[in-house]
Amino acid sequence: MDPPLLPLVEHPTDFPDVRDALVEPDGLLAVSRFLTHDLVFSAYERGIFPWFSEGEPVLWWAPSKRAILSTKEIKIRRSLKKRIRQSQFKVSINKAFEKVISLCSQVPRKEQQGTWITSDMIQTYTTLFNLKKAHSIEVWQNEKLVGGLYGIKLNGLFCGESMFSLVPDASKVCLVALCQHLNQLSYPFIDCQLMTPHLEFMGAVEITRDDFQELLKSVEQKHITRDTSQSDWSPQMLDLIIK
């Protein structure tokens, strides 16, 4: 696809105001010739994210509607509670980031055709993981990795990027585990970017771009003085508590 004439982003400070995003296609804001961890992290801090296909220039987006999930209001259906209580799954954090992002790029999804997780994205987000700015949740069944998600941790907000599931409910368990972990750290929301039926089923809602910008400011101000221990995100097993 040939993007319309857009601002060129070459440095983290080059991003334009999100209010300058196009109406059609919704939210297209800027373009860059390359993808770096500095650009990605700076974009997320501004409510912007990259989304493009292999062979395209790097496209940056700030859509008019943003999907968010409250960590306290995730919907856990009865059947899922039963599977979790039966200990069918084990959950970990940051134990298999590279496997998770690789499988996210390979496993088909009902709502999407193909993948936007390019080789450049895999390399960039792996760098962010090594810098302790990106994190993964993994779900295991019989010692096999069957589900996972990854995303970027900001000051007070987790920005989910993608998830995969090889068996029923595995990605749902990922979201439940992430919400419980973030709740313990007083992180109120997950940025889910764009709404899907799966996310809506789990309790995600849409808010306007302006409201999302206010949310970014609010959570940052509340967490700016909080000292988050690195041990909160060290590779470890997570216990799921289902009432």
C-alpha positions as a Python dict, from the first residue, in 0.01 Angstrom:
ca = {
    (1, 'M'): (0, 0, 0),
    (2, 'D'): (125, 349, -85),
    (3, 'P'): (64, 575, 216),
    (4, 'P'): (-49, 934, 163),
    (5, 'L'): (198, 1215, 223),
    (6, 'L'): (281, 1185, 593),
    (7, 'P'): (527, 1338, 839),
    (8, 'L'): (859, 1149, 832),
    (9, 'V'): (974, 1026, 1172),
    (10, 'E'): (1346, 967, 1212),
    (11, 'H'): (1397, 1048, 1581),
    (12, 'P'): (1181, 987, 1891),
    (13, 'T'): (1098, 1357, 1914),
    (14, 'D'): (968, 1373, 1555),
    (15, 'F'): (623, 1229, 1622),
    (16, 'P'): (341, 1473, 1540),
    (17, 'D'): (44, 1541, 1767),
    (18, 'V'): (-201, 1249, 1760),
    (19, 'R'): (-478, 1494, 1672),
    (20, 'D'): (-316, 1521, 1329),
    (21, 'A'): (-398, 1157, 1249),
    (22, 'L'): (-593, 1094, 931),
    (23, 'V'): (-964, 1022, 931),
    (24, 'E'): (-927, 779, 640),
    (25, 'P'): (-760, 544, 695),
    (26, 'D'): (-850, 600, 1057),
    (27, 'G'): (-557, 698, 1273),
    (28, 'L'): (-269, 690, 1024),
    (29, 'L'): (-29, 950, 1160),
    (30, 'A'): (328, 922, 1033),
    (31, 'V'): (580, 714, 845),
    (32, 'S'): (942, 618, 901),
    (33, 'R'): (1206, 437, 698),
    (34, 'F'): (1316, 212, 980),
    (35, 'L'): (1202, 69, 1313),
    (36, 'T'): (1408, 109, 1630),
    (37, 'H'): (1341, 39, 1996),
    (38, 'D'): (1373, 411, 2075),
    (39, 'L'): (1105, 502, 1821),
    (40, 'V'): (870, 226, 1940),
    (41, 'F'): (895, 316, 2308),
    (42, 'S'): (860, 687, 2241),
    (43, 'A'): (554, 617, 2026),
    (44, 'Y'): (381, 417, 2298),
    (45, 'E'): (444, 696, 2549),
    (46, 'R'): (251, 924, 2313),
    (47, 'G'): (-38, 686, 2246),
    (48, 'I'): (98, 579, 1907),
    (49, 'F'): (186, 233, 1781),
    (50, 'P'): (348, 82, 1467),
    (51, 'W'): (142, -134, 1231),
    (52, 'F'): (260, -235, 886),
    (53, 'S'): (334, -539, 673),
    (54, 'E'): (661, -686, 550),
    (55, 'G'): (800, -475, 265),
    (56, 'E'): (601, -163, 358),
    (57, 'P'): (745, 154, 511),
    (58, 'V'): (692, 173, 887),
    (59, 'L'): (347, 319, 950),
    (60, 'W'): (251, 479, 1283),
    (61, 'W'): (-108, 493, 1408),
    (62, 'A'): (-328, 671, 1664),
    (63, 'P'): (-685, 558, 1584),
    (64, 'S'): (-991, 758, 1682),
    (65, 'K'): (-1110, 473, 1908),
    (66, 'R'): (-886, 283, 2147),
    (67, 'A'): (-961, -50, 2314),
    (68, 'I'): (-867, -75, 2681),
    (69, 'L'): (-918, -345, 2942),
    (70, 'S'): (-954, -265, 3312),
    (71, 'T'): (-734, -499, 3515),
    (72, 'K'): (-1008, -515, 3780),
    (73, 'E'): (-1297, -572, 3542),
    (74, 'I'): (-1176, -855, 3319),
    (75, 'K'): (-1458, -1102, 3257),
    (76, 'I'): (-1377, -1457, 3361),
    (77, 'R'): (-1651, -1692, 3245),
    (78, 'R'): (-1756, -1991, 3454),
    (79, 'S'): (-1603, -2244, 3215),
    (80, 'L'): (-1268, -2063, 3223),
    (81, 'K'): (-1272, -2045, 3602),
    (82, 'K'): (-1330, -2420, 3610),
    (83, 'R'): (-1034, -2492, 3382),
    (84, 'I'): (-806, -2267, 3587),
    (85, 'R'): (-918, -2427, 3914),
    (86, 'Q'): (-848, -2769, 3766),
    (87, 'S'): (-486, -2657, 3721),
    (88, 'Q'): (-484, -2745, 3354),
    (89, 'F'): (-242, -2461, 3290),
    (90, 'K'): (75, -2321, 3441),
    (91, 'V'): (160, -1956, 3388),
    (92, 'S'): (493, -1774, 3378),
    (93, 'I'): (626, -1428, 3308),
    (94, 'N'): (927, -1348, 3087),
    (95, 'K'): (1046, -1709, 3063),
    (96, 'A'): (1002, -1748, 2687),
    (97, 'F'): (969, -1403, 2529),
    (98, 'E'): (1131, -1492, 2196),
    (99, 'K'): (917, -1803, 2158),
    (100, 'V'): (604, -1602, 2236),
    (101, 'I'): (669, -1329, 1981),
    (102, 'S'): (768, -1588, 1720),
    (103, 'L'): (445, -1784, 1770),
    (104, 'C'): (241, -1461, 1771),
    (105, 'S'): (377, -1400, 1422),
    (106, 'Q'): (292, -1752, 1302),
    (107, 'V'): (-37, -1864, 1458),
    (108, 'P'): (-346, -1766, 1250),
    (109, 'R'): (-628, -1564, 1411),
    (110, 'K'): (-995, -1567, 1322),
    (111, 'E'): (-1019, -1187, 1318),
    (112, 'Q'): (-711, -1130, 1100),
    (113, 'Q'): (-556, -1242, 777),
    (114, 'G'): (-181, -1275, 777),
    (115, 'T'): (49, -1109, 1029),
    (116, 'W'): (184, -761, 1090),
    (117, 'I'): (467, -894, 1310),
    (118, 'T'): (755, -852, 1069),
    (119, 'S'): (1115, -963, 1115),
    (120, 'D'): (1205, -602, 1204),
    (121, 'M'): (935, -602, 1471),
    (122, 'I'): (1059, -927, 1622),
    (123, 'Q'): (1412, -789, 1641),
    (124, 'T'): (1300, -452, 1783),
    (125, 'Y'): (1069, -590, 2051),
    (126, 'T'): (1330, -847, 2151),
    (127, 'T'): (1570, -558, 2206),
    (128, 'L'): (1305, -389, 2420),
    (129, 'F'): (1270, -713, 2617),
    (130, 'N'): (1645, -720, 2678),
    (131, 'L'): (1615, -360, 2800),
    (132, 'K'): (1336, -473, 3039),
    (133, 'K'): (1078, -257, 2862),
    (134, 'A'): (888, -539, 2691),
    (135, 'H'): (746, -842, 2871),
    (136, 'S'): (568, -1166, 2801),
    (137, 'I'): (317, -1392, 2972),
    (138, 'E'): (338, -1762, 2891),
    (139, 'V'): (84, -2042, 2941),
    (140, 'W'): (205, -2402, 2961),
    (141, 'Q'): (22, -2732, 2939),
    (142, 'N'): (211, -3056, 3003),
    (143, 'E'): (538, -2858, 2982),
    (144, 'K'): (448, -2729, 2634),
    (145, 'L'): (404, -2360, 2552),
    (146, 'V'): (41, -2333, 2438),
    (147, 'G'): (-38, -1964, 2477),
    (148, 'G'): (127, -1628, 2526),
    (149, 'L'): (115, -1254, 2490),
    (150, 'Y'): (368, -973, 2491),
    (151, 'G'): (367, -597, 2519),
    (152, 'I'): (535, -281, 2643),
    (153, 'K'): (533, -161, 3004),
    (154, 'L'): (500, 213, 3049),
    (155, 'N'): (482, 403, 3376),
    (156, 'G'): (142, 287, 3500),
    (157, 'L'): (13, 124, 3181),
    (158, 'F'): (78, -202, 2998),
    (159, 'C'): (42, -185, 2620),
    (160, 'G'): (-53, -525, 2483),
    (161, 'E'): (85, -597, 2139),
    (162, 'S'): (-23, -948, 2039),
    (163, 'M'): (-122, -1290, 2171),
    (164, 'F'): (-153, -1647, 2047),
    (165, 'S'): (-329, -1966, 2153),
    (166, 'L'): (-262, -2326, 2049),
    (167, 'V'): (-534, -2478, 2268),
    (168, 'P'): (-876, -2346, 2377),
    (169, 'D'): (-868, -2074, 2645),
    (170, 'A'): (-487, -2038, 2657),
    (171, 'S'): (-486, -1674, 2545),
    (172, 'K'): (-771, -1599, 2787),
    (173, 'V'): (-562, -1741, 3070),
    (174, 'C'): (-278, -1510, 2957),
    (175, 'L'): (-502, -1206, 2994),
    (176, 'V'): (-630, -1318, 3333),
    (177, 'A'): (-275, -1371, 3458),
    (178, 'L'): (-158, -1038, 3321),
    (179, 'C'): (-450, -853, 3480),
    (180, 'Q'): (-384, -1014, 3818),
    (181, 'H'): (-13, -933, 3800),
    (182, 'L'): (-79, -572, 3696),
    (183, 'N'): (-343, -537, 3967),
    (184, 'Q'): (-83, -626, 4228),
    (185, 'L'): (135, -346, 4088),
    (186, 'S'): (-157, -96, 4083),
    (187, 'Y'): (-167, -79, 3703),
    (188, 'P'): (-534, -2, 3626),
    (189, 'F'): (-555, -66, 3251),
    (190, 'I'): (-416, -257, 2956),
    (191, 'D'): (-396, -73, 2624),
    (192, 'C'): (-536, -326, 2374),
    (193, 'Q'): (-502, -91, 2074),
    (194, 'L'): (-783, -213, 1844),
    (195, 'M'): (-1100, -393, 1955),
    (196, 'T'): (-1155, -756, 1855),
    (197, 'P'): (-1443, -993, 1944),
    (198, 'H'): (-1202, -1185, 2169),
    (199, 'L'): (-1104, -873, 2365),
    (200, 'E'): (-1464, -755, 2389),
    (201, 'F'): (-1560, -1100, 2524),
    (202, 'M'): (-1298, -1055, 2797),
    (203, 'G'): (-1434, -714, 2898),
    (204, 'A'): (-1244, -462, 2686),
    (205, 'V'): (-1419, -135, 2599),
    (206, 'E'): (-1355, 140, 2348),
    (207, 'I'): (-1277, 499, 2441),
    (208, 'T'): (-1200, 801, 2225),
    (209, 'R'): (-849, 903, 2131),
    (210, 'D'): (-878, 1216, 2346),
    (211, 'D'): (-990, 1011, 2646),
    (212, 'F'): (-702, 772, 2593),
    (213, 'Q'): (-456, 1062, 2593),
    (214, 'E'): (-601, 1180, 2923),
    (215, 'L'): (-572, 825, 3057),
    (216, 'L'): (-204, 816, 2963),
    (217, 'K'): (-139, 1138, 3152),
    (218, 'S'): (-340, 1026, 3454),
    (219, 'V'): (-171, 688, 3506),
    (220, 'E'): (173, 838, 3449),
    (221, 'Q'): (119, 1105, 3714),
    (222, 'K'): (-6, 845, 3964),
    (223, 'H'): (291, 612, 3906),
    (224, 'I'): (573, 859, 3841),
    (225, 'T'): (701, 840, 4198),
    (226, 'R'): (640, 469, 4241),
    (227, 'D'): (955, 258, 4261),
    (228, 'T'): (875, -56, 4061),
    (229, 'S'): (1110, -332, 4160),
    (230, 'Q'): (1279, -521, 3878),
    (231, 'S'): (1182, -839, 4063),
    (232, 'D'): (818, -764, 3971),
    (233, 'W'): (909, -853, 3612),
    (234, 'S'): (1185, -1107, 3665),
    (235, 'P'): (1133, -1451, 3503),
    (236, 'Q'): (904, -1640, 3739),
    (237, 'M'): (597, -1860, 3768),
    (238, 'L'): (269, -1684, 3847),
    (239, 'D'): (-10, -1813, 4069),
    (240, 'L'): (-362, -1761, 3942),
    (241, 'I'): (-616, -1684, 4214),
    (242, 'I'): (-974, -1751, 4110),
    (243, 'K'): (-1256, -1686, 4358),
}
